[in-house]
Amino acid sequence: MIDYATARHNMVESQIRTNKVTDEAIISAFETVPREQFVPKGLQGIAYVDEDLHLGGGRHLMEPMVLARLLQIATPGPDDVALDIGCATGYSTAILSKLVGTVVGLDDDAGLVDSGNKCLSDLQIDNTALIAGPTEQGYAKQAPYDLIVFAGSVEVVPDAILAQLADHGRLLAVVRSAGGEPGRATIYQRSGTQTGHRVVFDANVPALPGFRRAQEFVF
């Protein structure tokens, strides 16, 4: 029988602490949330490997190290309202729940959302809600958000989602081109009506469905 608590601790020590993650609240969240419960039974034995886990239908759980580094750059606070886009079964939402006041997880796969809500309920995580809906529109009903995280790479961050950031809000996404170049973890920050961004590290994570850059035509 697999000792998941030990596997989780080893993941934290070998994948997260050794990769520039020093925020103790984030480390504690990864030490606490049982990743194996957010994947199908056939994947539970590899739940703590240092790679993305494919859930089917173009959905993955992001590699823990990348998620942890994104969250550290995001500087989540206990009163923040967060939006987790492409949440799948809600593992990243559960991690966020330990760091912020309220989390909305959004995914257009209703089956994964149902599974995730049951898992969050079983774990008695009560400051989250997973919503089934079109991810490319964000979730304006709960906006504005202090923090928005994309749980996969995108070619473009839609203006409609950037508009859901609160003043001084932060958005984290791995942005990559269609040409196969390495993805770039990028932070977007809103100040008043302006939004700026900067690249913080290279990262390769699976793409979220949608979020494609509009094709440009040359005449």
JOQUINOR-V73184 format. One record per pair of residues at least 4 apart in sequence whose ideal C-beta (glycine too) atoms are under 8 Angstrom apart, sorted by the first residue. I is the first residue (numbers start at 0). J is the second residue. D is the distance in whole Angstrom. If there is no record, write none. Layout:
i:I j:J d:D
i:I j:J d:D
//
This chain:
i:1 j:6 d:6
i:1 j:35 d:8
i:1 j:43 d:7
i:1 j:44 d:6
i:2 j:6 d:6
i:3 j:7 d:6
i:3 j:33 d:6
i:3 j:35 d:5
i:3 j:43 d:8
i:3 j:46 d:7
i:3 j:47 d:8
i:4 j:8 d:6
i:5 j:9 d:6
i:6 j:10 d:6
i:6 j:35 d:8
i:6 j:46 d:7
i:6 j:47 d:4
i:7 j:11 d:7
i:7 j:29 d:8
i:7 j:30 d:6
i:7 j:33 d:7
i:7 j:34 d:7
i:7 j:47 d:6
i:8 j:12 d:6
i:8 j:30 d:7
i:9 j:13 d:6
i:9 j:47 d:7
i:10 j:14 d:5
i:10 j:15 d:7
i:10 j:29 d:7
i:10 j:34 d:8
i:10 j:47 d:4
i:10 j:49 d:7
i:10 j:63 d:6
i:11 j:15 d:5
i:11 j:16 d:6
i:11 j:26 d:6
i:11 j:29 d:5
i:11 j:30 d:5
i:12 j:16 d:6
i:12 j:17 d:8
i:13 j:17 d:6
i:13 j:49 d:8
i:14 j:18 d:7
i:14 j:49 d:5
i:14 j:63 d:6
i:14 j:64 d:5
i:15 j:20 d:5
i:15 j:25 d:8
i:15 j:26 d:6
i:15 j:29 d:6
i:15 j:63 d:6
i:15 j:64 d:6
i:15 j:67 d:5
i:16 j:20 d:6
i:16 j:21 d:8
i:16 j:26 d:7
i:18 j:64 d:5
i:18 j:67 d:7
i:18 j:68 d:7
i:19 j:68 d:6
i:19 j:71 d:8
i:20 j:25 d:6
i:20 j:26 d:6
i:20 j:64 d:8
i:20 j:67 d:5
i:20 j:68 d:6
i:20 j:71 d:5
i:21 j:26 d:8
i:21 j:71 d:7
i:22 j:26 d:7
i:22 j:70 d:8
i:22 j:71 d:5
i:23 j:27 d:6
i:24 j:28 d:7
i:24 j:75 d:8
i:24 j:97 d:7
i:24 j:98 d:6
i:25 j:29 d:7
i:25 j:67 d:6
i:25 j:70 d:5
i:25 j:71 d:6
i:25 j:94 d:8
i:25 j:98 d:7
i:26 j:30 d:6
i:26 j:67 d:8
i:27 j:31 d:6
i:27 j:97 d:7
i:28 j:32 d:6
i:28 j:94 d:5
i:28 j:97 d:4
i:28 j:98 d:6
i:29 j:63 d:6
i:29 j:67 d:6
i:29 j:94 d:7
i:31 j:97 d:6
i:32 j:90 d:7
i:32 j:93 d:5
i:32 j:94 d:6
i:32 j:97 d:7
i:32 j:122 d:8
i:33 j:37 d:8
i:33 j:122 d:7
i:34 j:38 d:7
i:34 j:46 d:5
i:34 j:47 d:6
i:34 j:60 d:7
i:34 j:63 d:7
i:34 j:90 d:6
i:35 j:43 d:4
i:35 j:46 d:4
i:35 j:47 d:8
i:36 j:118 d:5
i:36 j:121 d:7
i:36 j:122 d:7
i:37 j:46 d:8
i:37 j:60 d:6
i:37 j:87 d:8
i:37 j:88 d:4
i:37 j:89 d:6
i:37 j:90 d:4
i:37 j:93 d:7
i:37 j:115 d:7
i:37 j:118 d:6
i:38 j:42 d:4
i:38 j:43 d:6
i:38 j:46 d:6
i:38 j:52 d:6
i:38 j:54 d:7
i:38 j:60 d:7
i:38 j:88 d:7
i:39 j:43 d:8
i:39 j:54 d:7
i:42 j:46 d:6
i:42 j:52 d:6
i:42 j:54 d:8
i:45 j:52 d:7
i:46 j:52 d:7
i:47 j:63 d:8
i:48 j:52 d:8
i:49 j:62 d:6
i:49 j:63 d:7
i:49 j:64 d:6
i:50 j:62 d:6
i:51 j:59 d:4
i:51 j:60 d:6
i:51 j:61 d:6
i:51 j:62 d:5
i:51 j:204 d:6
i:51 j:205 d:5
i:52 j:59 d:6
i:52 j:60 d:4
i:53 j:58 d:8
i:53 j:59 d:5
i:53 j:205 d:8
i:54 j:58 d:4
i:54 j:59 d:6
i:54 j:60 d:7
i:54 j:87 d:6
i:54 j:88 d:7
i:54 j:111 d:7
i:56 j:108 d:6
i:56 j:111 d:7
i:57 j:205 d:8
i:57 j:206 d:8
i:57 j:207 d:8
i:57 j:208 d:5
i:58 j:85 d:7
i:58 j:87 d:4
i:58 j:106 d:7
i:58 j:108 d:6
i:58 j:111 d:6
i:58 j:151 d:8
i:59 j:87 d:7
i:59 j:151 d:6
i:59 j:204 d:7
i:59 j:205 d:5
i:60 j:87 d:6
i:60 j:88 d:7
i:60 j:90 d:5
i:60 j:91 d:7
i:60 j:150 d:8
i:61 j:65 d:6
i:61 j:66 d:5
i:61 j:91 d:7
i:61 j:150 d:5
i:61 j:151 d:7
i:61 j:204 d:5
i:61 j:205 d:8
i:62 j:66 d:7
i:62 j:204 d:6
i:63 j:67 d:6
i:64 j:68 d:6
i:65 j:69 d:6
i:65 j:173 d:7
i:65 j:184 d:7
i:65 j:202 d:5
i:65 j:204 d:6
i:66 j:70 d:6
i:66 j:91 d:6
i:66 j:94 d:7
i:66 j:150 d:8
i:67 j:71 d:6
i:68 j:72 d:7
i:68 j:184 d:7
i:68 j:200 d:7
i:68 j:202 d:8
i:69 j:73 d:6
i:69 j:148 d:6
i:69 j:171 d:5
i:69 j:173 d:8
i:69 j:184 d:6
i:70 j:75 d:6
i:70 j:94 d:7
i:70 j:95 d:7
i:70 j:98 d:7
i:70 j:148 d:7
i:70 j:171 d:8
i:72 j:171 d:6
i:72 j:184 d:7
i:72 j:186 d:6
i:72 j:199 d:5
i:73 j:146 d:5
i:73 j:148 d:7
i:73 j:169 d:5
i:73 j:171 d:5
i:73 j:186 d:7
i:74 j:169 d:7
i:75 j:79 d:5
i:75 j:81 d:7
i:75 j:95 d:7
i:75 j:98 d:4
i:75 j:99 d:5
i:75 j:146 d:6
i:76 j:98 d:8
i:76 j:99 d:7
i:76 j:145 d:7
i:77 j:98 d:8
i:77 j:99 d:7
i:77 j:100 d:6
i:78 j:99 d:8
i:78 j:100 d:5
i:78 j:145 d:8
i:79 j:98 d:8
i:79 j:99 d:4
i:79 j:100 d:6
i:79 j:101 d:8
i:79 j:144 d:8
i:79 j:145 d:4
i:79 j:146 d:5
i:80 j:99 d:7
i:80 j:100 d:6
i:80 j:101 d:5
i:80 j:102 d:8
i:80 j:103 d:8
i:80 j:141 d:7
i:80 j:143 d:8
i:80 j:144 d:5
i:80 j:145 d:5
i:80 j:146 d:8
i:80 j:165 d:8
i:81 j:95 d:5
i:81 j:99 d:5
i:81 j:101 d:7
i:81 j:102 d:5
i:81 j:103 d:7
i:81 j:144 d:6
i:81 j:145 d:7
i:81 j:146 d:4
i:81 j:147 d:7
i:81 j:148 d:7
i:82 j:102 d:8
i:82 j:103 d:5
i:82 j:105 d:7
i:82 j:137 d:7
i:82 j:138 d:6
i:82 j:141 d:7
i:82 j:142 d:8
i:82 j:144 d:5
i:82 j:146 d:7
i:82 j:147 d:5
i:82 j:148 d:7
i:82 j:163 d:7
i:83 j:89 d:8
i:83 j:91 d:5
i:83 j:92 d:5
i:83 j:95 d:6
i:83 j:102 d:6
i:83 j:103 d:7
i:83 j:104 d:4
i:83 j:105 d:7
i:83 j:148 d:5
i:83 j:150 d:6
i:84 j:105 d:5
i:84 j:134 d:5
i:84 j:137 d:7
i:84 j:147 d:7
i:84 j:148 d:7
i:84 j:149 d:5
i:84 j:150 d:7
i:84 j:160 d:7
i:84 j:207 d:7
i:85 j:105 d:7
i:85 j:106 d:6
i:85 j:134 d:6
i:85 j:149 d:6
i:85 j:150 d:4
i:85 j:151 d:5
i:85 j:207 d:4
i:86 j:91 d:6
i:86 j:92 d:5
i:86 j:104 d:3
i:86 j:105 d:6
i:86 j:106 d:5
i:86 j:112 d:8
i:86 j:115 d:7
i:86 j:129 d:6
i:86 j:150 d:6
i:87 j:91 d:8
i:87 j:106 d:6
i:87 j:108 d:7
i:87 j:111 d:5
i:87 j:115 d:7
i:87 j:150 d:7
i:88 j:111 d:5
i:88 j:114 d:5
i:88 j:115 d:4
i:88 j:118 d:6
i:89 j:93 d:6
i:89 j:104 d:5
i:89 j:112 d:8
i:89 j:115 d:3
i:89 j:116 d:7
i:89 j:118 d:6
i:89 j:119 d:6
i:89 j:127 d:7
i:89 j:129 d:5
i:90 j:94 d:7
i:91 j:95 d:6
i:91 j:104 d:8
i:91 j:148 d:7
i:91 j:150 d:5
i:92 j:96 d:6
i:92 j:102 d:5
i:92 j:104 d:4
i:92 j:115 d:7
i:92 j:119 d:7
i:92 j:127 d:5
i:92 j:129 d:6
i:93 j:97 d:8
i:93 j:118 d:8
i:93 j:119 d:6
i:93 j:122 d:7
i:93 j:124 d:6
i:93 j:127 d:7
i:94 j:98 d:7
i:95 j:99 d:6
i:95 j:102 d:5
i:95 j:127 d:8
i:95 j:146 d:8
i:95 j:148 d:7
i:96 j:102 d:5
i:96 j:119 d:8
i:96 j:124 d:5
i:96 j:126 d:5
i:96 j:127 d:5
i:99 j:126 d:8
i:99 j:145 d:7
i:99 j:146 d:6
i:100 j:126 d:7
i:101 j:126 d:5
i:101 j:127 d:8
i:102 j:126 d:7
i:102 j:127 d:5
i:102 j:128 d:8
i:103 j:127 d:8
i:103 j:128 d:6
i:103 j:129 d:8
i:103 j:130 d:6
i:103 j:138 d:6
i:103 j:141 d:5
i:103 j:144 d:8
i:104 j:112 d:8
i:104 j:115 d:7
i:104 j:127 d:6
i:104 j:128 d:7
i:104 j:129 d:4
i:104 j:130 d:7
i:105 j:129 d:8
i:105 j:130 d:5
i:105 j:132 d:6
i:105 j:134 d:6
i:105 j:137 d:7
i:105 j:138 d:5
i:106 j:111 d:6
i:106 j:112 d:5
i:106 j:115 d:8
i:106 j:129 d:7
i:106 j:130 d:8
i:106 j:131 d:7
i:106 j:134 d:6
i:107 j:131 d:7
i:107 j:132 d:6
i:107 j:133 d:6
i:107 j:134 d:5
i:107 j:208 d:8
i:108 j:112 d:7
i:108 j:131 d:7
i:109 j:113 d:6
i:109 j:131 d:4
i:110 j:114 d:6
i:111 j:115 d:6
i:112 j:116 d:6
i:112 j:129 d:5
i:112 j:130 d:7
i:112 j:131 d:4
i:113 j:117 d:7
i:113 j:131 d:8
i:114 j:118 d:6
i:115 j:119 d:6
i:115 j:129 d:5
i:116 j:120 d:6
i:116 j:128 d:8
i:116 j:129 d:5
i:117 j:121 d:6
i:118 j:122 d:6
i:119 j:124 d:5
i:119 j:127 d:5
i:119 j:129 d:7
i:120 j:124 d:8
i:130 j:138 d:6
i:132 j:136 d:7
i:132 j:138 d:7
i:134 j:207 d:7
i:134 j:208 d:8
i:134 j:209 d:6
i:134 j:210 d:8
i:135 j:157 d:6
i:135 j:159 d:8
i:135 j:160 d:8
i:135 j:209 d:5
i:135 j:210 d:6
i:136 j:157 d:8
i:136 j:159 d:6
i:136 j:160 d:8
i:137 j:142 d:7
i:137 j:147 d:8
i:137 j:157 d:7
i:137 j:159 d:6
i:137 j:160 d:4
i:137 j:163 d:5
i:138 j:142 d:7
i:138 j:163 d:8
i:139 j:159 d:8
i:139 j:163 d:6
i:142 j:162 d:8
i:142 j:163 d:4
i:142 j:165 d:8
i:143 j:163 d:6
i:143 j:164 d:6
i:143 j:165 d:4
i:143 j:166 d:8
i:143 j:168 d:6
i:144 j:163 d:6
i:144 j:164 d:6
i:144 j:165 d:6
i:144 j:168 d:6
i:145 j:165 d:5
i:145 j:167 d:8
i:145 j:168 d:5
i:145 j:169 d:7
i:146 j:168 d:7
i:146 j:169 d:6
i:146 j:170 d:8
i:146 j:171 d:8
i:147 j:160 d:7
i:147 j:163 d:7
i:147 j:164 d:6
i:147 j:168 d:7
i:147 j:169 d:8
i:147 j:170 d:4
i:147 j:171 d:7
i:148 j:170 d:8
i:148 j:171 d:5
i:148 j:172 d:8
i:149 j:153 d:6
i:149 j:156 d:8
i:149 j:170 d:8
i:149 j:171 d:7
i:149 j:172 d:4
i:149 j:173 d:7
i:149 j:207 d:7
i:149 j:210 d:8
i:150 j:207 d:7
i:151 j:173 d:7
i:151 j:204 d:6
i:151 j:205 d:6
i:151 j:206 d:6
i:151 j:207 d:4
i:152 j:172 d:7
i:152 j:173 d:4
i:152 j:174 d:7
i:152 j:175 d:5
i:152 j:182 d:5
i:152 j:202 d:8
i:152 j:203 d:8
i:152 j:204 d:5
i:152 j:205 d:7
i:152 j:206 d:5
i:152 j:207 d:7
i:153 j:172 d:6
i:153 j:173 d:7
i:153 j:174 d:6
i:153 j:175 d:8
i:153 j:206 d:7
i:153 j:207 d:6
i:153 j:210 d:4
i:154 j:174 d:7
i:154 j:175 d:7
i:154 j:176 d:7
i:154 j:177 d:6
i:154 j:206 d:8
i:154 j:210 d:6
i:154 j:211 d:5
i:154 j:212 d:4
i:155 j:174 d:8
i:155 j:210 d:6
i:155 j:211 d:7
i:155 j:212 d:5
i:155 j:213 d:8
i:156 j:160 d:6
i:156 j:161 d:6
i:156 j:170 d:7
i:156 j:172 d:6
i:156 j:174 d:7
i:156 j:187 d:7
i:156 j:210 d:8
i:157 j:161 d:7
i:157 j:210 d:7
i:158 j:162 d:6
i:159 j:163 d:7
i:160 j:170 d:7
i:161 j:170 d:7
i:161 j:187 d:6
i:161 j:189 d:7
i:161 j:194 d:5
i:164 j:168 d:3
i:164 j:169 d:8
i:164 j:170 d:6
i:164 j:187 d:7
i:164 j:189 d:4
i:164 j:194 d:7
i:165 j:189 d:7
i:166 j:189 d:6
i:166 j:190 d:7
i:166 j:191 d:6
i:167 j:188 d:7
i:167 j:189 d:7
i:167 j:190 d:7
i:168 j:188 d:7
i:168 j:189 d:5
i:169 j:186 d:6
i:169 j:187 d:7
i:169 j:188 d:5
i:170 j:186 d:7
i:170 j:187 d:4
i:170 j:188 d:8
i:170 j:189 d:8
i:171 j:184 d:7
i:171 j:185 d:7
i:171 j:186 d:6
i:171 j:187 d:8
i:172 j:184 d:8
i:172 j:185 d:6
i:172 j:187 d:7
i:173 j:182 d:4
i:173 j:183 d:7
i:173 j:184 d:5
i:173 j:185 d:7
i:173 j:202 d:5
i:173 j:203 d:8
i:173 j:204 d:5
i:174 j:182 d:6
i:174 j:183 d:6
i:174 j:185 d:5
i:175 j:180 d:6
i:175 j:181 d:7
i:175 j:182 d:4
i:175 j:183 d:7
i:175 j:203 d:8
i:175 j:206 d:7
i:176 j:180 d:5
i:176 j:212 d:8
i:177 j:211 d:7
i:177 j:212 d:7
i:181 j:201 d:5
i:181 j:202 d:8
i:181 j:203 d:6
i:182 j:201 d:7
i:182 j:202 d:5
i:182 j:203 d:5
i:182 j:204 d:6
i:183 j:198 d:5
i:183 j:200 d:8
i:183 j:201 d:6
i:183 j:202 d:7
i:184 j:198 d:7
i:184 j:199 d:5
i:184 j:200 d:5
i:184 j:201 d:7
i:184 j:202 d:5
i:185 j:196 d:5
i:185 j:197 d:7
i:185 j:198 d:5
i:185 j:199 d:7
i:186 j:196 d:6
i:186 j:197 d:6
i:186 j:199 d:6
i:187 j:194 d:6
i:187 j:195 d:7
i:187 j:196 d:4
i:188 j:194 d:7
i:188 j:195 d:6
i:188 j:196 d:7
i:189 j:193 d:7
i:189 j:194 d:5
i:190 j:194 d:8
i:190 j:195 d:7
i:206 j:210 d:7
//
